[in-house]
Amino acid sequence: MKYPLMRNNILREDLDAVIEHLKQDDPILTHGQNVRDFEAEWSAWLGVKHSVFVNSGASANLLTMAILKVRYPEGGEVIVPPLAWISDIASVLQNGFTPVFVDIDPRTLGMDPKRICAAITDRTRAVFLTHVQGFDALDDALLTELQQRRVPLIEDVCESHGATHQGRKLGGFGWISNFSFYYAHHMSTIEGGMVCTNDQEVYQQVRMLRSHGMVREANDPAVLAAYRSTYPELNPDFIFAFPAYNTRNTEIGGILGRSQLRRLDRNVKRRTDNLLRFMKQLDASKYRTDFKVEGSSNYAFNLILKRPDKVLVERVMKVMREAGVEFRRGSAGGGNQIRQPYLKGVVPKDHHLGFPETEHIHFYGFYIGNYPDLRDEEIDELCQILNSA
Ligand SMILES: Cc1ncc(COP(=O)(O)O)c(C=O)c1O
């Protein structure tokens, strides 16, 4: 494949850092100091107080919705996008909440802020907003309204590391935010994810939820003391506060994350330059070029037909296949989630048709790879290929 979705995301220097660790006598391989250091460095980079490293972005979503369930055991509604990854919606269902879908804004591919506000009811427990493929889906009026109506914002930033809103990094606005370090994203720990928050209580609970619900995983002495004095008959090292999961990562992930974080900002800049070069040359009569690029950080080039055109879409796929351009139709996550079998019986029949912006992406949208070592000539060639369709 001449233009794969991702290239060289784990470099020799990352592997060398792992090898250095392995050369020690009896190195710690499970969760240890490198995990803790990565969490601290990530929090400093993002500008939040606490981060918890887990084994995937999906696990970050799962633990976040598990926290919401701790707050609202009776359930309720969570506002979600139809253009996201399955785990954004699966985690809502797995924790007994009802997903309420809101169509996207074509300029950000994230949920339309006005539609979010219109969907809020007295059963809304959170807005679970995904920043899709590097675009900033926040809006000041939305932030103000959520604050006024006391609806927590949860940000899924799994596809948008380093993107900003008003100069501040995404993932620092929500009550809780989630990141993924899967190979295809901005940086990789092979598999991995992060749950971030400024809320000390959430932080303690996520630490427990990550490790079987075990109280000894909390690092606040007051939390430990409270459980131990309430349950004196239990072994203090084996008190299980929640029916939880094991979603821990390892030292290998921690080492890779620390090594990768050092070049993340540089890579974000490079990808943004690539995106601007790509957008400038793309034929605006065929493809959308009016995205909200300010503050964006894209590991993907979004290729979205301007109009629904069944003939052109086939031609675009043909030229990409012939030229060795890897692509995902419907954008990254399988297009309109509401069409997926796991939602049959959960949403009314034909519900997907009520989301025309997402439907357009489902049939006429593609994602292709944007990585730091993509050369200018390659971007120019890509545009020529795409414009020739
Ligand atoms: C928006 C979003 N959320 C969550 C995930 C899940 O992350 P992971 O693949 O690390 O489980 C992804 C994955 O691609 C994603 O794009």
The ligand as an SDF file (V2000), in Angstrom:
LIG
                    3D

 16 16  0  0  0  0  0  0  0  0999 V2000
  -13.5370    8.2490   19.1430 C   0  0  0  0  0  0  0  0  0  0  0  0
  -12.9610    6.9530   19.6250 C   0  0  0  0  0  0  0  0  0  0  0  0
  -13.2540    6.5400   20.8670 N   0  0  0  0  0  0  0  0  0  0  0  0
  -12.7560    5.3900   21.3490 C   0  0  0  0  0  0  0  0  0  0  0  0
  -11.9390    4.5870   20.5890 C   0  0  0  0  0  0  0  0  0  0  0  0
  -11.4320    3.3060   21.1520 C   0  0  0  0  0  0  0  0  0  0  0  0
  -10.0310    3.3260   21.2790 O   0  0  0  0  0  0  0  0  0  0  0  0
   -9.1970    1.9640   21.2740 P   0  0  0  0  0  0  0  0  0  0  0  0
   -9.0990    1.5070   19.8730 O   0  0  0  0  0  0  0  0  0  0  0  0
   -7.8880    2.3560   21.8740 O   0  0  0  0  0  0  0  0  0  0  0  0
   -9.9590    1.0050   22.1380 O   0  0  0  0  0  0  0  0  0  0  0  0
  -11.6160    4.9660   19.3020 C   0  0  0  0  0  0  0  0  0  0  0  0
  -10.7830    4.0720   18.4990 C   0  0  0  0  0  0  0  0  0  0  0  0
  -10.4020    4.0660   17.4830 O   0  0  0  0  0  0  0  0  0  0  0  0
  -12.1450    6.1820   18.7970 C   0  0  0  0  0  0  0  0  0  0  0  0
  -11.8680    6.5770   17.5510 O   0  0  0  0  0  0  0  0  0  0  0  0
  1  2  1  0
  2  3  1  0
  2 15  2  0
  3  4  2  0
  4  5  1  0
  5  6  1  0
  5 12  2  0
  6  7  1  0
  7  8  1  0
  8  9  2  0
  8 10  1  0
  8 11  1  0
 12 13  1  0
 12 15  1  0
 13 14  2  0
 15 16  1  0
M  END
$$$$
